Amino acid sequence: MQPLCNIFRVALVAIIVVAVAEISKRSPRLGAVLLSLPLISLLAFTFGWMQHRDLPAISKMARETLILVPLGLPFFIPLAMADHCGWGFWPAFVGGVLLASVAIVGWLLFGA
């Protein structure tokens, strides 16, 4: 039963990612709204609860998510500025990953 549940979870996440990508082709604003919703977090908390019923672990994950989400926001800065600055997608993407990584690693090393 467990492998079937895992396949279901992966398929559900894949459907969400593909749906957001397809919707954002037609309406970037609607794609951004969907992307900003914590859909994956909702699914992770729900599936975690259904599988383990461990509220202390879910609470700890929620507290750490509250810290890590803002630390991941620098990822969007180069992508948001790419068109204005004449950057390509991949350099902006890598720059965003590096900025977010520095923020998160800094917190893990010095803030936690």
N, C-alpha and C positions, 0 to 999 in steps of 0.2 A: 504493500500500500504506500509506503514511504516514497519509493521512486516515482510512482504515479503522481503523488502530491507535488513532488519537486518539479516534475515535467509541467504540471498545471501552473505552478508559480512562475516558472521561466516563460511559459507561453503567455501568461497574463501580462507580465512586465514587457515582453517583446511587443505585444499588441498595443500597449499604451505608448511605447516609444515610437512605433511605426505610425500610430494614429496622430500623435503630436507632430511628427515630421510631415505627414501628409496635410494636415490641417494648416500648418504654418506656411505651406506653399501657397495656399489660397489667401490666408489671412495671417500675416506675421503677428499682429496684435493678439488674435485669438490663440495662436500657438504659444505666445509668451504667457498669456493668462493660464493656459493649461500647464505649461512648464513650471510656472510659479506655484501651482498647487502642490501640496506635499503628498501627491498620490502614492509614490513609492514608500514614503514614511508610513502612510495610513496602512498600506498593505503589509509592510514589514511588522508594524506593531500588532496588527490583527493576526497575521500568520504566526508570529512569535507567541502571542497569547494562546491561540488555539493549539499550538504544538506543545508548549511547555508550562503554561499557566504560572509564569514566574514574574509577578508584578514588580518585585525589587529590581530585577534585571531590566525590565521594560522601562521603569522609572529612571534608572541610571542611564540607559540609552537615550531617553528623552532629554535628560539634563545635558548630556554631552552633545546631543544634536543642537540644542539651543545655543551652545557655544560655537560649534563647528560650522553651522550654516552661515553666520556672518563672516567667519574667517574664510569661507569659500567664495564670498562675493567678489573679491578682486579678480577672480577668473573672468568676469564679464567686462572688465574695464578695457582691455585691448580689443576685444571683439566689438564693443560698442563704439570704439574710436577708429576701427580699421578703415571704414569707408572714408571718413573725414581725413585720415592721415595717409591714405594711399597704401595701406598694408594689405597683403594677401591674407586669405583665410588661415592657412597653416601657420605662418609666423604669428598672427594674432592669437590663434588657438594655443600654440606652444607658450607664448608669452603669458596668456591667462593661466595656463596650467602651472607655469613657474611661479607667478605671483601668488596664486592660491596655495601652492605647495610651501612656499616660504612662510606664509602666514600660519598655516596649519602645523608645519614642522616646528616653527618658532614656539607656538603654543604648547606642543607636545614636549619640547625640550625644556622650556622655561616657565610655562604657565600652569602646567598640570600638577 
